[in-house]
C-alpha cells in the first residue's frame, strides 16, 4: 500500500441533504426541509456568513465544540420527532437524536453506492455482514442490490430504527437479519460456527458498550476485529469497508492495518468528506476509510 492509494471520497449525491455553510467549528445543514446547526471541530475556516446569522430550526449546544454532550435548542416550534428523507430510492427517518446525531451519516453514501455496485457486478449470491450498522442504510443498499445481509448493532433503538427505514424503503421483506449484540462476541461466535461472508462492513466507534455492558475500545479491539474479519471471509470474497471517526490516526494507519490483517489484495484508503453547497469550492472532512478488495 502506497500514497497513491489515497482517495478523498466526497458525498455530493443527495437531494434531501445539503451542507449549506460551515466554519468557526460549526456546520449548517439541511435534512429534508429542516435546517440544523451542529458543532464540527474540523470546520476551522471562516463561514460564508457569520454563524450568528444562520437561520436554523434546531441548534445543538454543548460546553465546547468537541463535546458530544449537550441539548437541542429551537428557534421556534420544534420539528417533528422524526421526518422522512430519501437517498437513491431508499428512505429513512431523520431525527434530532442525542449526542448531536441525526439518525444518518450523509458522508457514508459514497460507500453505500460503491458496495451496492460491487454486489450487482458480482452477479452471484452474496452474503454480507454489517457490523456497528446503526440505522441500517448500508444494509438496505446491500439488500436492494441483491445481498443476503446480517445487520448488527448494540443499540436496540438503532435496530428498531433500521427496521423502520427498511419498511419505508419497501424492503421490510428483504433478506436482512437484524441482530442486537456485542460485535466482538458475535464475530467470535460466528468463527466458532464456521460462518463465512463475502462482504464485511465495519463502522466502529472510538468507545462503546454492548447490550450487556461489554466494553469496546478502538485502540485495543479494532486490530483484533480486523484479524477476525479475515477469518470470516469466504473463499470468494468481494470487499471489506472500514470507516473510522474521532481517533488520532491517519488514513495510512487505518489502511495499513486492514492490508496487514487481510494478508494480500488491494487497499484504497483516505478521507470521507461532504461538499458544501454551491458558493465556494470547499469540502468538510468527516472521517477516515479503508476499502479492501481481493
C-alpha positions, 0 to 999 in steps of 0.5 A: 500500500502506497500514497497513491492509494489515497482517495478523498471520497466526497458525498455530493449525491443527495437531494434531501441533504445539503451542507449549506455553510460551515466554519468557526467549528460549526456546520449548517445543514439541511435534512429534508426541509429542516435546517440544523446547526451542529458543532464540527471541530474540523470546520476551522475556516471562516463561514460564508456568513457569520454563524450568528446569522444562520437561520436554523430550526434546531441548534445543538449546544454543548460546553465546547465544540468537541463535546458530544454532550449537550441539548437541542435548542429551537428557534421556534416550534420544534420539528417533528420527532422524526421526518422522512428523507430519501437517498437513491430510492431508499428512505429513512427517518431523520431525527434530532437524536442525542449526542448531536446525531441525526439518525444518518451519516450523509458522508457514508453514501459514497460507500453505500453506492460503491458496495451496492455496485460491487454486489450487482457486478458480482452477479452471484449470491452474496452474503454480507455482514454489517457490523456497528450498522446503526440505522441500517442504510448500508444494509438496505443498499446491500439488500436492494442490490441483491445481498443476503445481509446480517445487520448488527448493532448494540443499540436496540433503538438503532435496530428498531430504527433500521427496521423502520427505514427498511419498511419505508424503503419497501424492503421490510421483506428483504433478506436482512437479519437484524441482530442486537449484540456485542460485535466482538462476541458475535464475530467470535461466535460466528468463527466458532460456527464456521460462518463465512461472508463475502462482504464485511462492513465495519463502522466502529466507534472510538468507545462503546458498550454492548447490550450487556455492558461489554466494553469496546475500545478502538485502540485495543479491539479494532486490530483484533476485529480486523484479524477476525474479519479475515477469518470470516471471509469466504473463499470468494470474497468481494470487499471489506469497508472500514470507516473510522471517526474521532481517533488520532490516526491517519488514513495510512494507519487505518489502511495499513492495518486492514492490508496487514490483517487481510494478508494480500489484495488491494487497499484504497484508503483516505478521507470521507468528506461532504461538499458544501453547497454551491458558493465556494469550492470547499469540502468538510472532512468527516472521517477516515476509510479503508476499502479492501478488495481481493 
